[in-house]
Amino acid sequence: MANFSPAFIDALLEQSDLVRLIDSRVPLKKKGRDFWACCPFHQEKSPSFSVSADKQIYYCFGCHAHGNAIGFLMAHDRLSFPEAVKALADEVGVALPEDGPAGEQESLRPLRAILEKAIGVYRSALAEHPSAQEYLRGRGLSDEIIGRFELGYAPSAAGFLSQKLGKEPSLRQQLLGAGLVSGREDGSVYDRFRGRVIFPIRDGRGQAVGLGGRSLDGHEPKYLNSPESALYHKGRVL
């Protein structure tokens, strides 16, 4: 699958016509400098949904839905991020970028695999720790939401994950490469996430690239994300 770089996304949006895109799905009427319609994302009797041709963004003054052409396709046509990018590229007539070197993709496969395993381990741990479950429910998260977003829990033990997934040197290197553990001078490793509820971070293609953790006992830092790695580039993911 193509790797959509920020530069490609910016160029695609610059070549797109948001007014024409939305008007093909929601009839717009020009009023002043902007175009207006009844919002397609909530029921209303008078138009509060505006589209700016100059800024190439839409905004609803009623429900506050907003975004650019890609965001509109995702929300209105119910597309994933890569599907929306492809749909917009087809409409504009822009060729999608090719995948990165096969060798590079192959080298990331073990890191992705062990990250997915870690997510599974943390999800299982959540089921065994009522205090973490109570914390999430106390923040208003239902069991459905917890399951949908694959939330988990990292126990406070420094070797919880590394003992489960890093019993061999090659596996410990994968844990290090995925940003799941940190290394000591003597060559041993310790878990990066401890005593935290865990939130998987996925890219626009749905692939796991990192984790976010929220401290339960007030231990600083309150929020901790995966470090920059071959998988996780904060700016690119955002």
C-alpha positions, 0 to 999 in steps of 0.5 A, a space after each residue: 500500500 502506498 505511503 502517503 507522505 505529508 508533502 503528498 497530502 499537502 499537494 493533493 489538497 492544493 489541487 482539489 476543489 472542495 466546493 465542487 467535491 461537496 456540491 456533488 454530494 450536498 447541493 450548495 448555494 453561494 452566499 457572500 464569499 462562501 457556500 452554504 447548505 443544511 449540514 449533512 452530519 446533523 438534522 437542521 432546518 436552516 443552513 449552517 454548513 459553510 464551505 470556503 473556496 478560499 481556505 478549502 475547508 468546511 465548517 458547521 456552526 451547528 454541530 461544529 463538524 469541520 475539515 478539509 476534502 479528505 476529512 469530508 470524504 471520511 465523514 460523509 462517504 464513511 471512508 478510511 483515511 487511505 480510501 479517502 486519499 485514493 478517492 480524492 486522488 482519482 477525482 483530481 487525477 493525481 497518481 498515488 505514490 509507490 510503496 517504499 522499498 520492499 526491503 524497508 517494509 520487510 525490516 519493519 514487519 517484525 517490529 509491527 508483529 511484536 507491537 501487535 503482540 504487546 497490544 494483546 498482552 496489555 489487553 489481557 492484563 486489563 481483564 485481570 486488573 479491576 483497578 484499571 477497569 474502574 479507572 477507564 469506566 470512571 472516565 466514562 468509557 464503556 466496555 464497547 469503547 474499551 474493546 473497540 479501541 483495544 485499550 489495555 493495561 501495563 502492570 507496574 512490574 518493570 519486567 512484565 512485558 519483557 518477560 512475556 515477549 523478550 525471552 530471546 535476544 532477538 526478541 529483546 531487540 525487536 522490543 527495543 526497536 518498537 520502543 516497548 522497552 528501554 535498555 540498561 548498560 549491562 544489556 538487560 531491558 526494562 518495560 517502558 510502560 508501567 502502571 498505565 492504561 494503554 492506548 494503541 496508536 495506529 496510522 491512517 492504514 490501521 497499522 500499529 505504530 506505537 502506544 500511549 500510556 496514562 499513569 494511574 497513580 499520578 506518577 510522572 509523566 502523566 502521559 507517555 507515548 512511544 519514542 520516535 522509532 522506525 515505526 513511529 514518527 509523531 509528526 507523520 502520524 498526526 
